[in-house]
Amino acid sequence: MKTKIVIWLLLGLATNAYSQKKHDYNWLFGYGTGVPDSSSPYGGIIMSFNDGQISFIPQARDFEFNLQTNSFSDDFGVLMYMSNGCFLADSEAKILPNGDSLGYGKIWGVNCPKYQPAAQSCLFINFSNSEELVFFQTILDTIGNGQKAFRKCIYENIIVHSNDSVKSKNKIILYDTIYGGGFSAIPVDNSYKSWWGIAPARHNNEIYTFLYTQNGIEKINKQSIGKEHIALGSGGAQGLFSPNGRHYAFYSPLSGLQVFDFDRTTGLLSNFSFYEIVYPFNTSGGCAFSPDSRFVYVSNPTEVLQVDLMEQDSTKAIDTVGVFDDFFDPYPATYMQMALGPDCRIYITAGGGNQYLHVILYPNRKGKDCQLINRGLKLPTRNSHATPNFPHYRVDEPYPCDSTIRIQLNTDVDEAFKFRQGELLLYPNPAKSELIVQDIQNLIPGKVNIRLFSIQGQLISEMQTDNAGEEMRIPVLNLNTGMYIIQLRNEKGRYWMSKFLKD
C-alpha cells in the first residue's frame, strides 16, 4: 500500500537578528487556471514562507505560471505584485492599469497572455523609500527573417505603488540577443539605492552587467570572459549571484559550470573557474548557492551535484548528492531548476507537470549530509517547471535566510506499485527503429499503457497494447537522437520504467 509520513521539520541556528526584508516570501505556482482541489490538481497557489512555516494559499487566476513566475512582497511579506512574463498584476491576480501586453511583438500571442515560456527572464527590483517598483523583462520575439525566437533585449517597466498602476512599460534598456538563463540582479550595497543586473549574451562568451538606479541605466559593462554559452531551449540554463555577493555562477548542461568572482563596486567579473559538469544531451539544468556561499549545486534531469568552491582540485570538488529515483506522477519527477528559499533550503522543480519540489534540507553541509529529499514538498497544484526568479535580497545581513521556518516534509512511498528493474527486458539500447520490451515472467498480462517521455519529462507519445507474454514492440524511428524514458503501466496501476538512447 501507499503510505505517507508527515514530518514537521525545525532547523536550528536561531536567527533573532533576521532582517525584515521579506520581498521573496511568496512563491507563485499554478499549472492551469482556477483553484486546485481534491478532484483536480490544477490551478493557482501561493507558497508562503510567512508566520514561521511554509503554507499554501489557493488563488483563482485566469492565467498560469509555466516556466516564468515572478512576485514582489513588501518588507513584511505581504504579496503586492506578480507577473507571468506577459503582464503585471496585483496581489489578487488582476492586471494593473497599463500593465498588459508587456514586450508585445510578433509572437507575443503564441503563448501570452496565458503564460510566457521562458525561464529566468524577468525580475522585480525595488529601491529604499521609493514609490516606484521596476520590473525587468527579456521576452521572446523574432529577429531578421522571423523564423526563430530569441530574447532580443531587456525591457524596463515601472509600477507606481500609490495608485497600483504601470507608469511606463516596454522601454528598451539593453539591446542584444540575450541567453536563455542567467538573468539576475544584486544591490550595490545595503542602502538599496542602486542595483547591478547581469545577463549572459547568446552564442558567445560575452556577459553584460548594468548599473541601474532610480534615474535609470547609469553604466553598462560588456566582458568576454569564460566559455561560450552554447544555445539551449528557453529554460535550459541558470545563473545566480552568491548570497554574500562575491560570486556569480552560471550552469548550462552543454557548457558545464562557470564560476566568477564579482566586484559589486565596479560590476566586473574576474577569476573565472570552470567545472566540467557536462550533460551529453540538449536539456535543462539548474544551479543554486548554499546560504554560506561555499557550495554551488547543479542539476541535470537525472542527478544533483554539489561543488565545493573551497576545494582547490576541481576534480575533487564535485560530489553527487542526489539521483532521479524513477518516480512518475504521471510524468517522471526529474530535476529541473533551483531556487534558494528564504528558509535556507534549496528547492528543485520536478519535470513535466508534477506536484512536487525536491528539497535540499541542509545546503551548508558537505556531501550527502546536505540531505536531498526527492519530492520533499508536495504542492496542491501541478507545476510546469516554473522556478521563482528573485534578485538577491539581504546580501549584507548577518543571516541571509531564516532557518527557523518549518516545512511539512513529504515522504510518500510507492514501492508496492513499482516493478523491480530486471523483471522486464528492454532491447536494443541504443535503438534505431524500434524498442522491444519482453515480459519474461508474464507479470503484466492484459492491457498495458506505454508512454515515451523526453529526458525533461515531456510526453512524446502514448499507446496501448495487449500483452500476452510476448514481445511488445514500440516504434521509435521518428524520434530525434538522444535520451528518452519509457514507462509501462498495467490496469492495476503498477508500473515499470527505464531509460534508453535513440541512435
Backbone hydrogen bonds, N-H to C=O, Kabsch-Sander energy under -0.5 kcal/mol:
donor,donor_aa,acceptor,acceptor_aa,energy
3,T,1,M,-0.6
3,T,413,V,-1.0
7,I,5,I,-0.5
7,I,409,L,-1.2
9,L,7,I,-0.7
9,L,407,I,-2.2
10,L,8,W,-0.5
11,L,9,L,-0.6
11,L,403,S,-0.5
18,Y,15,T,-1.8
22,K,20,Q,-1.5
22,K,75,D,-0.8
25,Y,22,K,-1.4
27,W,47,M,-2.8
29,F,45,I,-1.9
30,G,65,F,-0.5
31,Y,382,R,-1.4
32,G,30,G,-0.8
34,G,61,R,-2.5
37,D,40,S,-2.1
40,S,37,D,-0.7
42,Y,40,S,-1.3
43,G,31,Y,-0.9
44,G,34,G,-2.7
44,G,59,Q,-0.5
45,I,29,F,-2.4
46,I,57,I,-2.4
47,M,27,W,-3.6
47,M,45,I,-0.5
48,S,46,I,-0.8
48,S,55,S,-2.8
49,F,25,Y,-2.4
53,Q,50,N,-1.3
54,I,406,R,-1.9
55,S,48,S,-2.2
55,S,53,Q,-0.5
57,I,46,I,-2.5
59,Q,44,G,-2.3
61,R,34,G,-0.6
64,E,114,K,-2.4
65,F,30,G,-2.1
66,N,64,E,-0.6
67,L,116,Q,-0.7
68,Q,116,Q,-0.8
69,T,67,L,-0.5
69,T,387,T,-0.5
70,N,83,S,-1.9
72,F,81,Y,-2.3
73,S,23,H,-1.2
74,D,78,V,-2.3
77,G,74,D,-2.1
79,L,77,G,-0.6
80,M,72,F,-2.5
81,Y,72,F,-1.9
82,M,89,A,-2.1
83,S,70,N,-2.1
84,N,87,F,-0.6
85,G,87,F,-0.5
88,L,99,G,-2.4
89,A,82,M,-2.7
90,D,94,K,-2.5
91,S,80,M,-0.7
93,A,90,D,-1.9
96,L,88,L,-2.5
99,G,96,L,-2.8
102,L,86,C,-2.5
104,Y,101,S,-1.2
108,W,105,G,-1.1
110,V,107,I,-1.6
111,N,107,I,-0.5
111,N,108,W,-0.7
112,C,108,W,-1.6
114,K,111,N,-1.0
115,Y,111,N,-1.2
116,Q,84,N,-1.1
118,A,116,Q,-1.7
121,S,118,A,-0.6
123,L,136,F,-2.0
125,I,134,V,-2.6
127,F,132,E,-0.6
128,S,192,Y,-1.7
130,S,127,F,-1.1
133,L,159,I,-2.5
134,V,125,I,-2.4
135,F,157,N,-3.2
136,F,123,L,-3.0
136,F,134,V,-0.5
137,Q,155,Y,-1.5
138,T,121,S,-2.3
139,I,137,Q,-0.5
141,D,150,F,-2.6
143,I,148,K,-0.8
146,G,143,I,-1.5
150,F,141,D,-3.6
151,R,178,I,-0.7
152,K,139,I,-0.8
152,K,150,F,-1.0
154,I,174,L,-2.4
155,Y,137,Q,-3.2
156,E,171,K,-2.5
157,N,135,F,-1.3
158,I,168,S,-2.6
159,I,133,L,-3.3
160,V,165,S,-2.8
161,H,131,E,-3.3
161,H,159,I,-0.6
163,N,160,V,-0.6
164,D,160,V,-0.8
164,D,161,H,-0.6
165,S,160,V,-1.2
166,V,97,P,-2.6
167,K,158,I,-2.2
167,K,165,S,-0.7
168,S,158,I,-1.0
171,K,156,E,-1.9
172,I,170,N,-0.6
173,I,154,I,-2.7
174,L,154,I,-1.1
176,D,152,K,-1.3
176,D,174,L,-0.6
178,I,151,R,-4.0
178,I,176,D,-0.7
179,Y,200,P,-2.9
181,G,179,Y,-2.0
183,F,120,Q,-0.7
184,S,182,G,-0.6
184,S,198,I,-1.7
186,I,196,W,-2.2
188,V,194,S,-2.4
192,Y,189,D,-1.6
195,W,212,Y,-2.6
196,W,186,I,-3.2
197,G,195,W,-0.5
197,G,210,F,-2.7
198,I,184,S,-2.5
199,A,208,Y,-2.4
201,A,206,E,-2.8
202,R,177,T,-2.1
203,H,229,H,-1.3
207,I,223,Q,-2.5
208,Y,199,A,-2.4
209,T,221,N,-2.0
210,F,197,G,-2.2
211,L,219,K,-2.5
212,Y,195,W,-3.0
212,Y,210,F,-0.5
213,T,216,G,-2.4
214,Q,193,K,-0.6
216,G,213,T,-2.1
218,E,211,L,-2.9
219,K,211,L,-1.1
221,N,209,T,-3.6
223,Q,207,I,-2.3
225,I,205,N,-2.3
225,I,223,Q,-0.7
229,H,204,N,-2.6
230,I,228,E,-1.1
236,G,233,G,-1.7
237,A,180,G,-1.1
238,Q,251,Y,-2.1
240,L,249,A,-2.1
242,S,247,H,-2.3
245,G,242,S,-2.0
248,Y,260,F,-2.1
249,A,240,L,-2.7
250,F,258,Q,-2.8
251,Y,238,Q,-3.0
252,S,256,G,-1.6
255,S,252,S,-0.9
256,G,252,S,-2.8
257,L,275,Y,-2.4
258,Q,250,F,-2.7
259,V,273,S,-2.6
260,F,248,Y,-2.6
261,D,270,S,-3.0
262,F,246,R,-2.5
263,D,268,L,-2.1
264,R,262,F,-0.7
267,G,263,D,-3.0
270,S,261,D,-1.8
273,S,259,V,-2.7
275,Y,257,L,-2.6
277,I,275,Y,-2.5
278,V,276,E,-0.9
279,Y,253,P,-3.6
283,T,281,F,-1.0
286,G,299,S,-1.4
288,A,297,Y,-1.8
290,S,295,F,-2.3
293,S,290,S,-2.1
296,V,307,V,-2.2
297,Y,288,A,-3.4
298,V,305,L,-2.3
299,S,286,G,-2.1
300,N,303,E,-2.1
303,E,300,N,-0.8
304,V,322,G,-2.6
305,L,298,V,-2.9
306,Q,319,D,-3.3
307,V,296,V,-2.7
308,D,306,Q,-0.5
308,D,317,A,-2.0
309,L,294,R,-2.3
309,L,307,V,-0.8
311,E,308,D,-1.3
312,Q,310,M,-0.6
314,S,312,Q,-0.8
316,K,313,D,-1.4
317,A,313,D,-0.8
319,D,306,Q,-2.3
321,V,304,V,-2.5
321,V,319,D,-0.5
322,G,304,V,-1.4
324,F,302,T,-2.2
329,D,331,Y,-1.6
333,A,327,F,-2.8
334,T,332,P,-2.0
335,Y,301,P,-1.3
336,M,349,T,-2.0
339,A,347,Y,-1.8
341,G,339,A,-0.6
341,G,345,R,-3.4
344,C,341,G,-1.6
346,I,360,I,-1.7
347,Y,339,A,-2.9
348,I,358,H,-2.6
349,T,337,Q,-2.5
350,A,356,Y,-1.0
351,G,334,T,-0.7
352,G,456,Q,-0.6
353,G,383,N,-0.8
354,N,351,G,-0.5
354,N,383,N,-0.6
357,L,377,L,-2.5
358,H,348,I,-2.7
359,V,373,I,-2.1
360,I,346,I,-2.8
361,L,359,V,-0.7
361,L,371,Q,-2.2
362,Y,370,C,-2.8
365,R,362,Y,-2.2
369,D,366,K,-1.2
370,C,367,G,-1.9
371,Q,368,K,-1.8
373,I,359,V,-3.5
373,I,371,Q,-0.5
374,N,372,L,-0.6
376,G,373,I,-1.6
377,L,357,L,-2.2
379,L,355,Q,-4.4
379,L,377,L,-0.5
382,R,41,P,-2.2
383,N,354,N,-3.0
384,S,65,F,-0.6
385,H,350,A,-0.5
385,H,383,N,-1.2
386,A,66,N,-0.7
387,T,67,L,-1.0
389,N,69,T,-1.3
390,F,388,P,-0.6
392,H,185,A,-2.1
393,Y,391,P,-0.9
397,E,394,R,-1.0
402,D,342,P,-3.5
403,S,401,C,-0.8
405,I,402,D,-1.2
406,R,52,G,-2.3
407,I,9,L,-1.1
409,L,7,I,-3.0
409,L,407,I,-1.1
410,N,376,G,-3.4
411,T,5,I,-0.7
413,V,3,T,-1.9
417,F,414,D,-2.2
418,K,415,E,-1.5
419,F,495,Y,-3.0
422,G,424,L,-0.5
423,E,420,R,-1.7
425,L,438,Q,-2.4
427,Y,436,I,-2.3
431,A,501,L,-2.7
435,L,474,I,-2.9
436,I,427,Y,-3.1
437,V,472,M,-2.8
438,Q,425,L,-2.8
439,D,437,V,-0.6
439,D,470,E,-0.6
440,I,438,Q,-1.4
441,Q,423,E,-0.7
442,N,439,D,-1.4
446,G,467,N,-1.8
448,V,465,T,-3.0
449,N,489,R,-2.8
450,I,448,V,-0.5
450,I,463,M,-3.3
451,R,487,Q,-2.5
452,L,461,S,-2.5
453,F,485,I,-2.9
454,S,458,Q,-2.7
455,I,483,M,-0.8
457,G,454,S,-1.9
460,I,452,L,-3.4
461,S,452,L,-1.3
463,M,450,I,-2.6
465,T,448,V,-2.1
467,N,446,G,-3.0
467,N,465,T,-0.6
468,A,466,D,-0.7
472,M,437,V,-2.9
473,R,471,E,-0.6
474,I,435,L,-2.9
476,V,433,S,-2.7
477,L,433,S,-1.3
479,L,476,V,-1.8
482,G,502,K,-1.6
484,Y,500,F,-2.7
485,I,453,F,-2.4
486,I,498,S,-2.9
487,Q,451,R,-2.5
488,L,496,W,-2.9
489,R,449,N,-2.1
490,N,494,R,-2.4
491,E,447,K,-0.6
493,G,490,N,-1.5
495,Y,417,F,-2.5
496,W,488,L,-2.3
498,S,486,I,-1.9
500,F,484,Y,-2.3
502,K,482,G,-3.1
503,D,431,A,-3.1
503,D,501,L,-0.6
